Amino acid sequence: MSLDERAFFNEKPETRQGRFACPKCRRSNDYTIRWVRRVKKDRLPQGAGEQDRAKYAKLRDYLLRLDDEVVCKACSKRFEIPSQQSMVFVDQLAGLPNDDDLEKEIEAASGEPAAAKAVEEKKPELPARFRQNASNWK
């Protein structure tokens, strides 16, 4: 008799952040998504046969997404997570850069420091007619 797949793994719950746009109100926010991390055990469980040994040799650590839907923070409507991946291998995640590193790389490649961008993005000053006190109104 073959062993269940869960007998080969240790499970640990995990939460990760994801940025999604609501299809109804079109606003994007960060949402907390629940995952289960399944890590391959260091040795075979008791009573494993030849089929189980072959299966165990091929196994890899992976993440399994538990949440399929999230509730929009702006309009409170429930929407499905727009991703076809509900399972991700952990070794595939190791090669992905995080958002902070990407921002730094983009900044270095553009040749403009972040402080210069902040100065450029400063809002223009309001004309004098909009800065008058309400007491001057007729």
C-alpha positions as CSV (number, residue, x, y, z in Angstrom):
1,M,0.0,0.0,0.0
2,S,1.3,3.4,-1.0
3,L,1.7,6.2,1.6
4,D,-0.2,9.5,1.5
5,E,1.8,12.5,0.2
6,R,1.4,14.3,3.5
7,A,3.4,11.6,5.2
8,F,6.5,12.8,3.3
9,F,6.2,16.5,4.3
10,N,6.2,18.7,7.4
11,E,3.5,21.5,7.1
12,K,3.8,25.0,8.4
13,P,1.3,27.8,7.9
14,E,2.7,31.1,6.4
15,T,1.3,34.4,5.4
16,R,2.7,36.5,2.5
17,Q,1.8,39.9,1.1
18,G,0.4,40.3,-2.4
19,R,-0.6,43.4,-4.4
20,F,-3.8,42.9,-6.3
21,A,-6.2,45.3,-8.1
22,C,-9.9,45.0,-7.5
23,P,-11.8,44.3,-10.8
24,K,-14.8,46.3,-9.6
25,C,-13.3,49.6,-8.2
26,R,-9.9,49.3,-10.0
27,R,-7.9,50.2,-6.8
28,S,-4.9,48.2,-6.0
29,N,-3.9,47.3,-2.4
30,D,-1.7,44.9,-0.5
31,Y,-3.5,41.9,0.9
32,T,-2.3,39.2,3.3
33,I,-2.6,35.7,1.7
34,R,-2.5,32.5,3.7
35,W,-0.1,29.7,2.4
36,V,1.0,26.3,3.7
37,R,4.7,25.6,3.4
38,R,5.4,21.9,2.9
39,V,9.0,20.9,3.6
40,K,10.3,17.5,2.6
41,K,11.1,15.3,5.7
42,D,14.8,14.4,6.1
43,R,14.1,10.6,5.9
44,L,11.4,8.3,4.7
45,P,8.5,7.4,7.1
46,Q,8.2,3.9,8.5
47,G,6.7,1.3,6.2
48,A,7.7,2.9,2.9
49,G,7.8,0.5,-0.1
50,E,9.7,0.8,-3.4
51,Q,7.1,3.0,-5.0
52,D,7.3,5.3,-2.0
53,R,11.1,5.5,-2.3
54,A,10.9,6.5,-5.9
55,K,8.2,9.1,-5.1
56,Y,10.3,10.5,-2.2
57,A,13.4,10.9,-4.4
58,K,11.4,13.2,-6.8
59,L,9.7,15.4,-4.1
60,R,10.6,19.1,-3.6
61,D,9.5,21.7,-1.0
62,Y,6.6,23.9,-2.1
63,L,4.0,26.5,-1.0
64,L,0.3,25.8,-1.4
65,R,-2.1,28.8,-1.4
66,L,-5.1,28.5,0.9
67,D,-6.9,31.7,0.0
68,D,-8.7,31.9,-3.4
69,E,-10.5,35.1,-2.7
70,V,-9.9,38.4,-0.9
71,V,-12.1,41.3,0.2
72,C,-11.4,44.7,-1.4
73,K,-10.2,47.2,1.2
74,A,-11.9,50.1,-0.7
75,C,-15.3,48.8,-1.9
76,S,-15.6,45.7,0.4
77,K,-16.5,43.4,-2.6
78,R,-15.1,39.9,-2.6
79,F,-12.9,39.1,-5.7
80,E,-10.9,36.1,-6.8
81,I,-7.1,36.3,-6.7
82,P,-6.1,36.8,-10.3
83,S,-3.4,34.2,-10.4
84,Q,-3.3,30.7,-11.9
85,Q,-0.6,29.6,-9.5
86,S,-2.0,28.1,-6.3
87,M,1.2,26.1,-5.8
88,V,4.8,27.4,-6.1
89,F,8.0,25.4,-5.6
90,V,10.3,27.0,-2.9
91,D,13.4,26.7,-5.1
92,Q,11.6,28.9,-7.7
93,L,11.0,31.6,-5.1
94,A,14.7,31.8,-4.1
95,G,15.7,33.3,-7.5
96,L,13.1,36.1,-7.5
97,P,14.2,39.5,-6.4
98,N,12.2,41.4,-3.8
99,D,10.5,44.8,-4.5
100,D,13.1,46.9,-2.6
101,D,16.0,45.5,-4.6
102,L,14.1,46.1,-7.8
103,E,13.5,49.7,-6.9
104,K,17.2,50.2,-6.1
105,E,18.2,48.6,-9.4
106,I,15.8,50.8,-11.4
107,E,17.1,53.9,-9.6
108,A,20.7,53.0,-10.2
109,A,20.0,52.3,-13.9
110,S,18.2,55.5,-14.5
111,G,21.1,57.5,-13.0
112,E,18.7,59.7,-10.9
113,P,18.7,59.5,-7.1
114,A,15.4,59.2,-5.3
115,A,15.8,62.6,-3.7
116,A,15.9,64.2,-7.2
117,K,12.7,62.4,-8.2
118,A,10.9,63.6,-5.0
119,V,11.9,67.2,-5.9
120,E,10.6,66.8,-9.5
121,E,7.3,65.4,-8.2
122,K,6.6,68.3,-5.9
123,K,3.2,69.8,-6.5
124,P,3.0,73.2,-8.2
125,E,2.0,76.1,-5.9
126,L,-1.6,77.2,-6.0
127,P,-2.5,80.6,-7.6
128,A,-3.1,83.5,-5.2
129,R,-6.9,83.5,-5.8
130,F,-7.2,80.1,-4.2
131,R,-5.0,80.9,-1.2
132,Q,-7.2,83.8,0.1
133,N,-8.8,83.5,3.5
134,A,-12.5,82.7,3.5
135,S,-13.1,85.9,5.5
136,N,-12.3,87.9,2.4
137,W,-15.1,86.3,0.4
138,K,-18.3,88.3,-0.2
